[in-house]
Amino acid sequence: MHVSVESRRSVKDDEKRNRLLRLAEDLFQDHPAMRYCDIVSTVKKGMSVSDRTAERKVGEMVDLTVIRKSVAGLYEIAKQASTK
């Protein structure tokens, strides 16, 4: 019998995506959409990290489709990423 299992990378990506989703939900709790610079600023203040680290976190959220850029140019939590 053949049994399929998830690869370590996909499990790690899922865990990372869930952590970033929780972060995004905290960031966007009072705002339906935000500008990139506002997201970076909020991450920087909330996590007490450098500009570069905050930018990297936002980039990871975009890469893992936790947040996406809307037609208006603002970022919002991706519909498929939301667990609600």
PDB file of N, CA, C and O in Angstrom:
ATOM      1  N   MET A   1       0.835  -1.169   0.000  1.00  0.00           N
ATOM      2  CA  MET A   1       0.000   0.000   0.000  1.00  0.00           C
ATOM      3  C   MET A   1       0.892   1.249   0.000  1.00  0.00           C
ATOM      4  O   MET A   1       1.884   1.310   0.727  1.00  0.00           O
ATOM      5  N   HIS A   2       0.540   2.215  -0.800  1.00  0.00           N
ATOM      6  CA  HIS A   2       1.299   3.449  -0.907  1.00  0.00           C
ATOM      7  C   HIS A   2       0.611   4.538  -0.084  1.00  0.00           C
ATOM      8  O   HIS A   2      -0.594   4.752  -0.212  1.00  0.00           O
ATOM      9  N   VAL A   3       1.378   5.219   0.756  1.00  0.00           N
ATOM     10  CA  VAL A   3       0.835   6.297   1.579  1.00  0.00           C
ATOM     11  C   VAL A   3       1.614   7.566   1.274  1.00  0.00           C
ATOM     12  O   VAL A   3       2.845   7.571   1.319  1.00  0.00           O
ATOM     13  N   SER A   4       0.906   8.631   0.968  1.00  0.00           N
ATOM     14  CA  SER A   4       1.549   9.909   0.702  1.00  0.00           C
ATOM     15  C   SER A   4       1.670  10.711   1.993  1.00  0.00           C
ATOM     16  O   SER A   4       0.759  10.718   2.821  1.00  0.00           O
ATOM     17  N   VAL A   5       2.795  11.378   2.151  1.00  0.00           N
ATOM     18  CA  VAL A   5       2.996  12.259   3.299  1.00  0.00           C
ATOM     19  C   VAL A   5       3.507  13.594   2.787  1.00  0.00           C
ATOM     20  O   VAL A   5       4.109  13.684   1.717  1.00  0.00           O
ATOM     21  N   GLU A   6       3.253  14.623   3.571  1.00  0.00           N
ATOM     22  CA  GLU A   6       3.716  15.938   3.179  1.00  0.00           C
ATOM     23  C   GLU A   6       5.225  16.026   3.350  1.00  0.00           C
ATOM     24  O   GLU A   6       5.799  15.419   4.254  1.00  0.00           O
ATOM     25  N   SER A   7       5.847  16.781   2.480  1.00  0.00           N
ATOM     26  CA  SER A   7       7.283  16.983   2.606  1.00  0.00           C
ATOM     27  C   SER A   7       7.563  17.938   3.763  1.00  0.00           C
ATOM     28  O   SER A   7       6.683  18.684   4.193  1.00  0.00           O
ATOM     29  N   ARG A   8       8.769  17.906   4.249  1.00  0.00           N
ATOM     30  CA  ARG A   8       9.140  18.794   5.351  1.00  0.00           C
ATOM     31  C   ARG A   8       8.978  20.252   4.957  1.00  0.00           C
ATOM     32  O   ARG A   8       8.547  21.078   5.763  1.00  0.00           O
ATOM     33  N   ARG A   9       9.324  20.565   3.718  1.00  0.00           N
ATOM     34  CA  ARG A   9       9.225  21.954   3.267  1.00  0.00           C
ATOM     35  C   ARG A   9       7.781  22.434   3.297  1.00  0.00           C
ATOM     36  O   ARG A   9       7.515  23.541   3.765  1.00  0.00           O
ATOM     37  N   SER A  10       6.851  21.636   2.814  1.00  0.00           N
ATOM     38  CA  SER A  10       5.463  22.076   2.792  1.00  0.00           C
ATOM     39  C   SER A  10       4.913  22.214   4.204  1.00  0.00           C
ATOM     40  O   SER A  10       4.100  23.102   4.462  1.00  0.00           O
ATOM     41  N   VAL A  11       5.340  21.359   5.117  1.00  0.00           N
ATOM     42  CA  VAL A  11       4.904  21.481   6.508  1.00  0.00           C
ATOM     43  C   VAL A  11       5.470  22.760   7.114  1.00  0.00           C
ATOM     44  O   VAL A  11       4.763  23.477   7.822  1.00  0.00           O
ATOM     45  N   LYS A  12       6.748  23.050   6.839  1.00  0.00           N
ATOM     46  CA  LYS A  12       7.362  24.275   7.338  1.00  0.00           C
ATOM     47  C   LYS A  12       6.670  25.508   6.756  1.00  0.00           C
ATOM     48  O   LYS A  12       6.406  26.476   7.469  1.00  0.00           O
ATOM     49  N   ASP A  13       6.380  25.462   5.454  1.00  0.00           N
ATOM     50  CA  ASP A  13       5.693  26.588   4.809  1.00  0.00           C
ATOM     51  C   ASP A  13       4.312  26.802   5.415  1.00  0.00           C
ATOM     52  O   ASP A  13       3.899  27.942   5.629  1.00  0.00           O
ATOM     53  N   ASP A  14       3.598  25.718   5.690  1.00  0.00           N
ATOM     54  CA  ASP A  14       2.277  25.840   6.301  1.00  0.00           C
ATOM     55  C   ASP A  14       2.365  26.464   7.694  1.00  0.00           C
ATOM     56  O   ASP A  14       1.554  27.320   8.046  1.00  0.00           O
ATOM     57  N   GLU A  15       3.344  26.036   8.477  1.00  0.00           N
ATOM     58  CA  GLU A  15       3.526  26.599   9.816  1.00  0.00           C
ATOM     59  C   GLU A  15       3.886  28.083   9.739  1.00  0.00           C
ATOM     60  O   GLU A  15       3.353  28.907  10.482  1.00  0.00           O
ATOM     61  N   LYS A  16       4.799  28.402   8.826  1.00  0.00           N
ATOM     62  CA  LYS A  16       5.213  29.795   8.652  1.00  0.00           C
ATOM     63  C   LYS A  16       4.036  30.639   8.173  1.00  0.00           C
ATOM     64  O   LYS A  16       3.837  31.759   8.641  1.00  0.00           O
ATOM     65  N   ARG A  17       3.270  30.104   7.252  1.00  0.00           N
ATOM     66  CA  ARG A  17       2.107  30.816   6.719  1.00  0.00           C
ATOM     67  C   ARG A  17       1.086  31.076   7.825  1.00  0.00           C
ATOM     68  O   ARG A  17       0.508  32.161   7.886  1.00  0.00           O
ATOM     69  N   ASN A  18       0.859  30.103   8.691  1.00  0.00           N
ATOM     70  CA  ASN A  18      -0.084  30.285   9.805  1.00  0.00           C
ATOM     71  C   ASN A  18       0.409  31.350  10.777  1.00  0.00           C
ATOM     72  O   ASN A  18      -0.386  32.150  11.269  1.00  0.00           O
ATOM     73  N   ARG A  19       1.715  31.370  11.061  1.00  0.00           N
ATOM     74  CA  ARG A  19       2.262  32.411  11.944  1.00  0.00           C
ATOM     75  C   ARG A  19       2.102  33.789  11.308  1.00  0.00           C
ATOM     76  O   ARG A  19       1.713  34.746  11.976  1.00  0.00           O
ATOM     77  N   LEU A  20       2.404  33.882  10.018  1.00  0.00           N
ATOM     78  CA  LEU A  20       2.272  35.164   9.325  1.00  0.00           C
ATOM     79  C   LEU A  20       0.815  35.586   9.197  1.00  0.00           C
ATOM     80  O   LEU A  20       0.516  36.780   9.215  1.00  0.00           O
ATOM     81  N   LEU A  21      -0.091  34.630   9.070  1.00  0.00           N
ATOM     82  CA  LEU A  21      -1.518  34.949   9.005  1.00  0.00           C
ATOM     83  C   LEU A  21      -1.981  35.565  10.327  1.00  0.00           C
ATOM     84  O   LEU A  21      -2.732  36.540  10.332  1.00  0.00           O
ATOM     85  N   ARG A  22      -1.533  34.996  11.439  1.00  0.00           N
ATOM     86  CA  ARG A  22      -1.895  35.569  12.745  1.00  0.00           C
ATOM     87  C   ARG A  22      -1.341  36.983  12.882  1.00  0.00           C
ATOM     88  O   ARG A  22      -2.017  37.873  13.400  1.00  0.00           O
ATOM     89  N   LEU A  23      -0.098  37.188  12.412  1.00  0.00           N
ATOM     90  CA  LEU A  23       0.494  38.520  12.446  1.00  0.00           C
ATOM     91  C   LEU A  23      -0.316  39.483  11.582  1.00  0.00           C
ATOM     92  O   LEU A  23      -0.600  40.604  12.005  1.00  0.00           O
ATOM     93  N   ALA A  24      -0.685  39.062  10.386  1.00  0.00           N
ATOM     94  CA  ALA A  24      -1.465  39.913   9.476  1.00  0.00           C
ATOM     95  C   ALA A  24      -2.825  40.252  10.080  1.00  0.00           C
ATOM     96  O   ALA A  24      -3.290  41.386   9.960  1.00  0.00           O
ATOM     97  N   GLU A  25      -3.461  39.284  10.723  1.00  0.00           N
ATOM     98  CA  GLU A  25      -4.760  39.554  11.347  1.00  0.00           C
ATOM     99  C   GLU A  25      -4.617  40.592  12.451  1.00  0.00           C
ATOM    100  O   GLU A  25      -5.494  41.440  12.618  1.00  0.00           O
ATOM    101  N   ASP A  26      -3.522  40.538  13.208  1.00  0.00           N
ATOM    102  CA  ASP A  26      -3.273  41.558  14.232  1.00  0.00           C
ATOM    103  C   ASP A  26      -3.032  42.922  13.597  1.00  0.00           C
ATOM    104  O   ASP A  26      -3.526  43.936  14.088  1.00  0.00           O
ATOM    105  N   LEU A  27      -2.274  42.945  12.509  1.00  0.00           N
ATOM    106  CA  LEU A  27      -1.969  44.207  11.832  1.00  0.00           C
ATOM    107  C   LEU A  27      -3.207  44.867  11.244  1.00  0.00           C
ATOM    108  O   LEU A  27      -3.371  46.084  11.324  1.00  0.00           O
ATOM    109  N   PHE A  28      -4.078  44.051  10.652  1.00  0.00           N
ATOM    110  CA  PHE A  28      -5.232  44.571   9.926  1.00  0.00           C
ATOM    111  C   PHE A  28      -6.509  44.605  10.758  1.00  0.00           C
ATOM    112  O   PHE A  28      -7.580  44.850  10.204  1.00  0.00           O
ATOM    113  N   GLN A  29      -6.435  44.369  12.062  1.00  0.00           N
ATOM    114  CA  GLN A  29      -7.659  44.263  12.841  1.00  0.00           C
ATOM    115  C   GLN A  29      -8.503  45.538  12.815  1.00  0.00           C
ATOM    116  O   GLN A  29      -9.730  45.463  12.888  1.00  0.00           O
ATOM    117  N   ASP A  30      -7.866  46.702  12.711  1.00  0.00           N
ATOM    118  CA  ASP A  30      -8.616  47.960  12.675  1.00  0.00           C
ATOM    119  C   ASP A  30      -8.708  48.557  11.272  1.00  0.00           C
ATOM    120  O   ASP A  30      -9.331  49.602  11.081  1.00  0.00           O
ATOM    121  N   HIS A  31      -8.094  47.900  10.296  1.00  0.00           N
ATOM    122  CA  HIS A  31      -8.043  48.442   8.934  1.00  0.00           C
ATOM    123  C   HIS A  31      -8.358  47.345   7.917  1.00  0.00           C
ATOM    124  O   HIS A  31      -7.769  46.266   7.980  1.00  0.00           O
ATOM    125  N   PRO A  32      -9.264  47.596   6.991  1.00  0.00           N
ATOM    126  CA  PRO A  32      -9.526  46.597   5.958  1.00  0.00           C
ATOM    127  C   PRO A  32      -8.383  46.501   4.945  1.00  0.00           C
ATOM    128  O   PRO A  32      -8.165  45.446   4.350  1.00  0.00           O
ATOM    129  N   ALA A  33      -7.651  47.609   4.752  1.00  0.00           N
ATOM    130  CA  ALA A  33      -6.527  47.635   3.806  1.00  0.00           C
ATOM    131  C   ALA A  33      -5.531  48.682   4.280  1.00  0.00           C
ATOM    132  O   ALA A  33      -5.895  49.655   4.940  1.00  0.00           O
ATOM    133  N   MET A  34      -4.251  48.463   3.927  1.00  0.00           N
ATOM    134  CA  MET A  34      -3.197  49.386   4.357  1.00  0.00           C
ATOM    135  C   MET A  34      -2.175  49.572   3.239  1.00  0.00           C
ATOM    136  O   MET A  34      -2.031  48.723   2.359  1.00  0.00           O
ATOM    137  N   ARG A  35      -1.469  50.700   3.292  1.00  0.00           N
ATOM    138  CA  ARG A  35      -0.361  50.930   2.373  1.00  0.00           C
ATOM    139  C   ARG A  35       0.837  50.116   2.839  1.00  0.00           C
ATOM    140  O   ARG A  35       0.947  49.777   4.017  1.00  0.00           O
ATOM    141  N   TYR A  36       1.735  49.805   1.908  1.00  0.00           N
ATOM    142  CA  TYR A  36       2.924  49.017   2.214  1.00  0.00           C
ATOM    143  C   TYR A  36       3.728  49.655   3.338  1.00  0.00           C
ATOM    144  O   TYR A  36       4.123  48.976   4.286  1.00  0.00           O
ATOM    145  N   CYS A  37       3.972  50.958   3.234  1.00  0.00           N
ATOM    146  CA  CYS A  37       4.803  51.630   4.242  1.00  0.00           C
ATOM    147  C   CYS A  37       4.148  51.590   5.627  1.00  0.00           C
ATOM    148  O   CYS A  37       4.844  51.517   6.639  1.00  0.00           O
ATOM    149  N   ASP A  38       2.814  51.637   5.673  1.00  0.00           N
ATOM    150  CA  ASP A  38       2.108  51.551   6.952  1.00  0.00           C
ATOM    151  C   ASP A  38       2.235  50.152   7.559  1.00  0.00           C
ATOM    152  O   ASP A  38       2.379  50.008   8.773  1.00  0.00           O
ATOM    153  N   ILE A  39       2.182  49.134   6.715  1.00  0.00           N
ATOM    154  CA  ILE A  39       2.341  47.757   7.209  1.00  0.00           C
ATOM    155  C   ILE A  39       3.738  47.574   7.777  1.00  0.00           C
ATOM    156  O   ILE A  39       3.900  47.032   8.870  1.00  0.00           O
ATOM    157  N   VAL A  40       4.752  48.024   7.039  1.00  0.00           N
ATOM    158  CA  VAL A  40       6.136  47.891   7.495  1.00  0.00           C
ATOM    159  C   VAL A  40       6.326  48.638   8.815  1.00  0.00           C
ATOM    160  O   VAL A  40       6.957  48.121   9.737  1.00  0.00           O
ATOM    161  N   SER A  41       5.788  49.840   8.906  1.00  0.00           N
ATOM    162  CA  SER A  41       5.909  50.638  10.121  1.00  0.00           C
ATOM    163  C   SER A  41       5.241  49.947  11.311  1.00  0.00           C
ATOM    164  O   SER A  41       5.789  49.934  12.413  1.00  0.00           O
ATOM    165  N   THR A  42       4.068  49.379  11.085  1.00  0.00           N
ATOM    166  CA  THR A  42       3.344  48.694  12.146  1.00  0.00           C
ATOM    167  C   THR A  42       4.084  47.436  12.601  1.00  0.00           C
ATOM    168  O   THR A  42       4.160  47.157  13.798  1.00  0.00           O
ATOM    169  N   VAL A  43       4.623  46.683  11.656  1.00  0.00           N
ATOM    170  CA  VAL A  43       5.412  45.490  12.005  1.00  0.00           C
ATOM    171  C   VAL A  43       6.641  45.907  12.803  1.00  0.00           C
ATOM    172  O   VAL A  43       6.976  45.281  13.809  1.00  0.00           O
ATOM    173  N   LYS A  44       7.306  46.958  12.357  1.00  0.00           N
ATOM    174  CA  LYS A  44       8.519  47.433  13.032  1.00  0.00           C
ATOM    175  C   LYS A  44       8.230  47.815  14.478  1.00  0.00           C
ATOM    176  O   LYS A  44       8.972  47.432  15.383  1.00  0.00           O
ATOM    177  N   LYS A  45       7.170  48.555  14.696  1.00  0.00           N
ATOM    178  CA  LYS A  45       6.818  48.986  16.056  1.00  0.00           C
ATOM    179  C   LYS A  45       6.310  47.826  16.900  1.00  0.00           C
ATOM    180  O   LYS A  45       6.701  47.680  18.058  1.00  0.00           O
ATOM    181  N   GLY A  46       5.450  47.009  16.328  1.00  0.00           N
ATOM    182  CA  GLY A  46       4.832  45.916  17.079  1.00  0.00           C
ATOM    183  C   GLY A  46       5.789  44.816  17.477  1.00  0.00           C
ATOM    184  O   GLY A  46       5.649  44.224  18.547  1.00  0.00           O
ATOM    185  N   MET A  47       6.764  44.537  16.622  1.00  0.00           N
ATOM    186  CA  MET A  47       7.704  43.447  16.886  1.00  0.00           C
ATOM    187  C   MET A  47       9.058  43.958  17.373  1.00  0.00           C
ATOM    188  O   MET A  47       9.930  43.157  17.709  1.00  0.00           O
ATOM    189  N   SER A  48       9.247  45.272  17.416  1.00  0.00           N
ATOM    190  CA  SER A  48      10.517  45.896  17.809  1.00  0.00           C
ATOM    191  C   SER A  48      11.681  45.337  16.990  1.00  0.00           C
ATOM    192  O   SER A  48      12.662  44.827  17.532  1.00  0.00           O
ATOM    193  N   VAL A  49      11.539  45.450  15.665  1.00  0.00           N
ATOM    194  CA  VAL A  49      12.564  44.958  14.747  1.00  0.00           C
ATOM    195  C   VAL A  49      13.038  46.101  13.851  1.00  0.00           C
ATOM    196  O   VAL A  49      12.447  47.181  13.844  1.00  0.00           O
ATOM    197  N   SER A  50      14.100  45.856  13.105  1.00  0.00           N
ATOM    198  CA  SER A  50      14.651  46.861  12.196  1.00  0.00           C
ATOM    199  C   SER A  50      13.749  47.025  10.968  1.00  0.00           C
ATOM    200  O   SER A  50      12.839  46.231  10.729  1.00  0.00           O
ATOM    201  N   ASP A  51      14.030  48.075  10.203  1.00  0.00           N
ATOM    202  CA  ASP A  51      13.280  48.316   8.967  1.00  0.00           C
ATOM    203  C   ASP A  51      13.396  47.121   8.026  1.00  0.00           C
ATOM    204  O   ASP A  51      12.402  46.659   7.467  1.00  0.00           O
ATOM    205  N   ARG A  52      14.615  46.631   7.858  1.00  0.00           N
ATOM    206  CA  ARG A  52      14.861  45.526   6.925  1.00  0.00           C
ATOM    207  C   ARG A  52      14.115  44.256   7.342  1.00  0.00           C
ATOM    208  O   ARG A  52      13.562  43.555   6.494  1.00  0.00           O
ATOM    209  N   THR A  53      14.097  43.961   8.630  1.00  0.00           N
ATOM    210  CA  THR A  53      13.392  42.775   9.113  1.00  0.00           C
ATOM    211  C   THR A  53      11.887  42.929   8.898  1.00  0.00           C
ATOM    212  O   THR A  53      11.212  41.976   8.506  1.00  0.00           O
ATOM    213  N   ALA A  54      11.368  44.118   9.152  1.00  0.00           N
ATOM    214  CA  ALA A  54       9.942  44.372   8.935  1.00  0.00           C
ATOM    215  C   ALA A  54       9.601  44.219   7.453  1.00  0.00           C
ATOM    216  O   ALA A  54       8.573  43.633   7.112  1.00  0.00           O
ATOM    217  N   GLU A  55      10.455  44.743   6.573  1.00  0.00           N
ATOM    218  CA  GLU A  55      10.227  44.608   5.133  1.00  0.00           C
ATOM    219  C   GLU A  55      10.258  43.140   4.711  1.00  0.00           C
ATOM    220  O   GLU A  55       9.468  42.711   3.870  1.00  0.00           O
ATOM    221  N   ARG A  56      11.177  42.374   5.300  1.00  0.00           N
ATOM    222  CA  ARG A  56      11.278  40.955   4.973  1.00  0.00           C
ATOM    223  C   ARG A  56      10.015  40.200   5.416  1.00  0.00           C
ATOM    224  O   ARG A  56       9.533  39.327   4.695  1.00  0.00           O
ATOM    225  N   LYS A  57       9.481  40.535   6.596  1.00  0.00           N
ATOM    226  CA  LYS A  57       8.246  39.891   7.073  1.00  0.00           C
ATOM    227  C   LYS A  57       7.081  40.184   6.124  1.00  0.00           C
ATOM    228  O   LYS A  57       6.298  39.294   5.792  1.00  0.00           O
ATOM    229  N   VAL A  58       6.980  41.441   5.696  1.00  0.00           N
ATOM    230  CA  VAL A  58       5.906  41.815   4.771  1.00  0.00           C
ATOM    231  C   VAL A  58       6.106  41.081   3.442  1.00  0.00           C
ATOM    232  O   VAL A  58       5.142  40.597   2.848  1.00  0.00           O
ATOM    233  N   GLY A  59       7.339  40.999   2.981  1.00  0.00           N
ATOM    234  CA  GLY A  59       7.635  40.266   1.750  1.00  0.00           C
ATOM    235  C   GLY A  59       7.258  38.793   1.857  1.00  0.00           C
ATOM    236  O   GLY A  59       6.741  38.210   0.903  1.00  0.00           O
ATOM    237  N   GLU A  60       7.514  38.194   3.012  1.00  0.00           N
ATOM    238  CA  GLU A  60       7.140  36.793   3.224  1.00  0.00           C
ATOM    239  C   GLU A  60       5.619  36.637   3.193  1.00  0.00           C
ATOM    240  O   GLU A  60       5.102  35.656   2.660  1.00  0.00           O
ATOM    241  N   MET A  61       4.906  37.610   3.768  1.00  0.00           N
ATOM    242  CA  MET A  61       3.437  37.557   3.748  1.00  0.00           C
ATOM    243  C   MET A  61       2.918  37.605   2.319  1.00  0.00           C
ATOM    244  O   MET A  61       1.963  36.908   1.978  1.00  0.00           O
ATOM    245  N   VAL A  62       3.544  38.425   1.483  1.00  0.00           N
ATOM    246  CA  VAL A  62       3.134  38.520   0.079  1.00  0.00           C
ATOM    247  C   VAL A  62       3.482  37.225  -0.657  1.00  0.00           C
ATOM    248  O   VAL A  62       2.659  36.688  -1.397  1.00  0.00           O
ATOM    249  N   ASP A  63       4.708  36.726  -0.449  1.00  0.00           N
ATOM    250  CA  ASP A  63       5.156  35.504  -1.138  1.00  0.00           C
ATOM    251  C   ASP A  63       4.298  34.291  -0.801  1.00  0.00           C
ATOM    252  O   ASP A  63       4.026  33.462  -1.669  1.00  0.00           O
ATOM    253  N   LEU A  64       3.871  34.182   0.456  1.00  0.00           N
ATOM    254  CA  LEU A  64       3.067  33.042   0.881  1.00  0.00           C
ATOM    255  C   LEU A  64       1.569  33.319   0.760  1.00  0.00           C
ATOM    256  O   LEU A  64       0.751  32.583   1.313  1.00  0.00           O
ATOM    257  N   THR A  65       1.212  34.381   0.036  1.00  0.00           N
ATOM    258  CA  THR A  65      -0.175  34.802  -0.243  1.00  0.00           C
ATOM    259  C   THR A  65      -1.011  34.959   1.018  1.00  0.00           C
ATOM    260  O   THR A  65      -2.187  34.597   1.042  1.00  0.00           O
ATOM    261  N   VAL A  66      -0.398  35.501   2.065  1.00  0.00           N
ATOM    262  CA  VAL A  66      -1.149  35.843   3.265  1.00  0.00           C
ATOM    263  C   VAL A  66      -1.831  37.183   3.041  1.00  0.00           C
ATOM    264  O   VAL A  66      -2.987  37.375   3.416  1.00  0.00           O
ATOM    265  N   ILE A  67      -1.098  38.113   2.422  1.00  0.00           N
ATOM    266  CA  ILE A  67      -1.684  39.398   2.036  1.00  0.00           C
ATOM    267  C   ILE A  67      -1.474  39.563   0.538  1.00  0.00           C
ATOM    268  O   ILE A  67      -0.593  38.946  -0.062  1.00  0.00           O
ATOM    269  N   ARG A  68      -2.309  40.413  -0.046  1.00  0.00           N
ATOM    270  CA  ARG A  68      -2.172  40.670  -1.479  1.00  0.00           C
ATOM    271  C   ARG A  68      -2.461  42.139  -1.751  1.00  0.00           C
ATOM    272  O   ARG A  68      -3.111  42.821  -0.959  1.00  0.00           O
ATOM    273  N   LYS A  69      -1.966  42.604  -2.879  1.00  0.00           N
ATOM    274  CA  LYS A  69      -2.175  43.988  -3.279  1.00  0.00           C
ATOM    275  C   LYS A  69      -3.488  44.077  -4.045  1.00  0.00           C
ATOM    276  O   LYS A  69      -3.715  43.324  -4.992  1.00  0.00           O
ATOM    277  N   SER A  70      -4.337  44.987  -3.636  1.00  0.00           N
ATOM    278  CA  SER A  70      -5.634  45.152  -4.298  1.00  0.00           C
ATOM    279  C   SER A  70      -5.478  46.019  -5.544  1.00  0.00           C
ATOM    280  O   SER A  70      -4.399  46.543  -5.821  1.00  0.00           O
ATOM    281  N   VAL A  71      -6.551  46.158  -6.275  1.00  0.00           N
ATOM    282  CA  VAL A  71      -6.570  46.975  -7.483  1.00  0.00           C
ATOM    283  C   VAL A  71      -6.263  48.437  -7.144  1.00  0.00           C
ATOM    284  O   VAL A  71      -5.677  49.160  -7.951  1.00  0.00           O
ATOM    285  N   ALA A  72      -6.663  48.862  -5.951  1.00  0.00           N
ATOM    286  CA  ALA A  72      -6.442  50.242  -5.522  1.00  0.00           C
ATOM    287  C   ALA A  72      -5.005  50.492  -5.073  1.00  0.00           C
ATOM    288  O   ALA A  72      -4.643  51.625  -4.756  1.00  0.00           O
ATOM    289  N   GLY A  73      -4.181  49.436  -5.043  1.00  0.00           N
ATOM    290  CA  GLY A  73      -2.793  49.594  -4.641  1.00  0.00           C
ATOM    291  C   GLY A  73      -2.554  49.431  -3.155  1.00  0.00           C
ATOM    292  O   GLY A  73      -1.438  49.641  -2.680  1.00  0.00           O
ATOM    293  N   LEU A  74      -3.587  49.061  -2.416  1.00  0.00           N
ATOM    294  CA  LEU A  74      -3.462  48.831  -0.981  1.00  0.00           C
ATOM    295  C   LEU A  74      -3.369  47.339  -0.710  1.00  0.00           C
ATOM    296  O   LEU A  74      -3.862  46.529  -1.495  1.00  0.00           O
ATOM    297  N   TYR A  75      -2.744  46.978   0.390  1.00  0.00           N
ATOM    298  CA  TYR A  75      -2.611  45.572   0.750  1.00  0.00           C
ATOM    299  C   TYR A  75      -3.730  45.166   1.694  1.00  0.00           C
ATOM    300  O   TYR A  75      -4.145  45.935   2.562  1.00  0.00           O
ATOM    301  N   GLU A  76      -4.209  43.947   1.508  1.00  0.00           N
ATOM    302  CA  GLU A  76      -5.273  43.407   2.347  1.00  0.00           C
ATOM    303  C   GLU A  76      -5.013  41.928   2.566  1.00  0.00           C
ATOM    304  O   GLU A  76      -4.247  41.307   1.828  1.00  0.00           O
ATOM    305  N   ILE A  77      -5.648  41.369   3.576  1.00  0.00           N
ATOM    306  CA  ILE A  77      -5.501  39.934   3.819  1.00  0.00           C
ATOM    307  C   ILE A  77      -6.166  39.193   2.666  1.00  0.00           C
ATOM    308  O   ILE A  77      -7.305  39.486   2.299  1.00  0.00           O
ATOM    309  N   ALA A  78      -5.445  38.235   2.101  1.00  0.00           N
ATOM    310  CA  ALA A  78      -5.968  37.456   0.978  1.00  0.00           C
ATOM    311  C   ALA A  78      -7.173  36.636   1.442  1.00  0.00           C
ATOM    312  O   ALA A  78      -7.167  36.084   2.542  1.00  0.00           O
ATOM    313  N   LYS A  79      -8.178  36.562   0.621  1.00  0.00           N
ATOM    314  CA  LYS A  79      -9.419  35.853   0.976  1.00  0.00           C
ATOM    315  C   LYS A  79      -9.155  34.393   1.319  1.00  0.00           C
ATOM    316  O   LYS A  79      -9.690  33.894   2.309  1.00  0.00           O
ATOM    317  N   GLN A  80      -8.334  33.689   0.518  1.00  0.00           N
ATOM    318  CA  GLN A  80      -8.074  32.288   0.783  1.00  0.00           C
ATOM    319  C   GLN A  80      -7.220  32.099   2.026  1.00  0.00           C
ATOM    320  O   GLN A  80      -7.221  31.010   2.601  1.00  0.00           O
ATOM    321  N   ALA A  81      -6.485  33.130   2.465  1.00  0.00           N
ATOM    322  CA  ALA A  81      -5.629  33.000   3.643  1.00  0.00           C
ATOM    323  C   ALA A  81      -6.445  33.105   4.924  1.00  0.00           C
ATOM    324  O   ALA A  81      -6.070  32.545   5.954  1.00  0.00           O
ATOM    325  N   SER A  82      -7.545  33.814   4.860  1.00  0.00           N
ATOM    326  CA  SER A  82      -8.339  34.017   6.055  1.00  0.00           C
ATOM    327  C   SER A  82      -8.951  32.721   6.554  1.00  0.00           C
ATOM    328  O   SER A  82      -9.483  31.932   5.774  1.00  0.00           O
ATOM    329  N   THR A  83      -8.873  32.508   7.860  1.00  0.00           N
ATOM    330  CA  THR A  83      -9.435  31.294   8.457  1.00  0.00           C
ATOM    331  C   THR A  83     -10.807  31.552   9.051  1.00  0.00           C
ATOM    332  O   THR A  83     -11.422  30.638   9.601  1.00  0.00           O
ATOM    333  N   LYS A  84     -11.291  32.760   8.953  1.00  0.00           N
ATOM    334  CA  LYS A  84     -12.584  33.102   9.547  1.00  0.00           C
ATOM    335  C   LYS A  84     -13.712  32.826   8.599  1.00  0.00           C
ATOM    336  O   LYS A  84     -14.873  33.057   8.938  1.00  0.00           O
TER     337      LYS A  84
END
